[in-house]
Amino acid sequence: MQVEIATLTRQGGRDYNEDCVGQQHDDRYLVCLVADGAGGHGGGDVAAAIVRDSLLEGFFAAPGTSDELLRRLVLQANRRVVERQQAGGRLAQMRSTVVLAVLDLLEDRMRWVHSGDSRAYLFRGGAVVARTSDHSLVQQMVDSGMLGDEQARLHPQRNVLLSALGAAGNQLEISVSEPMRLQPGDAVLLCSDGVWEVLGDEGVADALQAAGSARQWAAAIDHTVAGCGKPGQDNYSAFLLWVHAESDAPTQLL
């Protein structure tokens, strides 16, 4: 198995970009993530960068894919954000959501972990076969049958989060997926809410259907989200992966 990757991060209609993407790999593992900072006045970009650096550093200090390890990595990143909040000023209220995927390139398996409403999707045959569930008020309403997914995407309280890094540890919700076997042709998307709130699951799938590579998929998402832009449009970021068989893999792969 080989994996093609592409990244996308845009300021949108905001004064600065508080999202960040990150990735690192060795001979066995590829780790990629999207972090979506919040807090205003630039604090969110600091929180997102702390989360990115902490997760990548922590993972490759002791690699693995156990539930315990992935949860511990997120808790450690949360502690680092909380520690930096003590500097006060623009950093005092900073927060960040995060979604991180770990691909085991030897076992052809993937797990992801997330906190907040940054999402991960696994597509197979152009259809969603796995997706994270947001830690948000509207997701609770969806789970209880009060709203449908499309209603939730447009709900005025869609940005009310129940969990984000930068909170007290006992207030942090962390979800870890089961291991997922990857197959040639699979496509994986990690994204901030600036992507999925505009496109919805159907729009993300439509962009995938029109693409033949991770780069083309990223370009299609970028074009569509930018075309829906309006004053004050949220930052939007994505990390995209396309799984290829060894026999038909392009040259620019891991």
Summary of the structure (lengths in Angstrom):
residues: 254
radius of gyration: 17.2
end to end distance: 9.3
largest distance: 54.2
contacts: 905
relative contact order: 0.22
helix: 36%
strand: 30%
